[in-house]
Amino acid sequence: MLRFVLRRIAAAIALALVAATLVFFLVESAPGEPGDLLLGDRPVPPEVRERLERAYGFDRPAPERYLRWLLALAQGQLGWSHLRSRPVAAAIGDALPNTLLLAAGALAVNLAAGVLLGALCAARRGRWLDRVVSASSLTLYALPTFWLGLMAVMLFAYGLALFPASSMRSVGAESWGWMRQAADGLWHLALPAVVLGLGSAALTLRLVRDGILRGLGEPWARAARARGAGGGRLLLSHALRCAALPLINLVGVSAPLLLSGSLVVEVVFAWPGMGRLAFDAIRAQDVPVVLATTLVATLAVALGSLAADLAMGALDPRIRLAGRPRTE
């Protein structure tokens, strides 16, 4: 088991480095010079521009800058953000907790909506409720996330004025008590978390629905029904377990995907997280920040998949034994 975990972690690190390499050269091939984007339209003497380019390494060839970044990464340094004039590690340290909070809220919405509606559709299989909920969930899944976010802002923020349109706290919230600050944070979190969570809840719904129906068709389910087990008890105590393993796998994969896929939602709602940080860095060709956010997102996806495999192996011994090499 330890060898399996170490092998997966090594593969995740290698995958993250490959992704960062591709992103580096894609950003380098984008039109425009980082110095021009940094200075903007301000008239600057040539010697000042040269000094600036030398300080940030813009005067070096791209392969050399990439090797310098690899050497710094091997020493535990992520570089310096010329856009924010601070270390990249500090910028990520401020943004990552905000994205984790948003991803946790979105995952809670995803599971609550997907599991409850999936169980309801399975209990009402083939009826109008099953058809309406399934069609509505697939429609939400097909709609672009940025469009859902914009429509949510127009309706619930500007139209009904129920939720704030942007940011993650109100002006002056730092001086409030902790309970009022927590309530204000949840108020700002609600709309982006619902938009991000509902967009992926359709897959959870279908997975839970199909798993329950597959479980209800097993011989043990028919035997339990013959012994007088009620439909609700059979559904919750037995059939729902059939959807547990694929649901754990889905959570393990979707949780880091929510973490890395929150860029659009964070831009729409001006949420100060990793997605907004990466978006601003890409626009300004702030390469160290782009590379660091790529590393974090790739590692999150790989480690989330590893956590899902370990959880599935802990629940089902057949999966755990299947991963062990033969000894004979």
Secondary structure, DSSP 4 states (H G I P E B T S, - for coil): -HHHHHHHHHHHHHHHHHHHHHHHHHHHTSSS-HHHHHHTT----HHHHHHHHHHHTTTS-HHHHHHHHHHHHHTT---EETTTTEEHHHHHHHHHHHHHHHHHHHHHHHHHHHHHHHHHHHHTTTSHHHHHHHHHHHHHHHS-HHHHHHHHIIIIIIIS--S-SSSSS-TTGGGS-HHHHHHHHHHHHHHHHHHHHHHHHHHHHHHHHHHHHHHHTSHHHHHHHHTT--HHHHIIIIIHHHTHHHHHHHHHHHHHHHHHS-HHHHHHTT--SHHHHHHHHHHTT-HHHHHHHHHHHHHHHHHHHHHHHHHHHHH-HHHHHHTSPP--
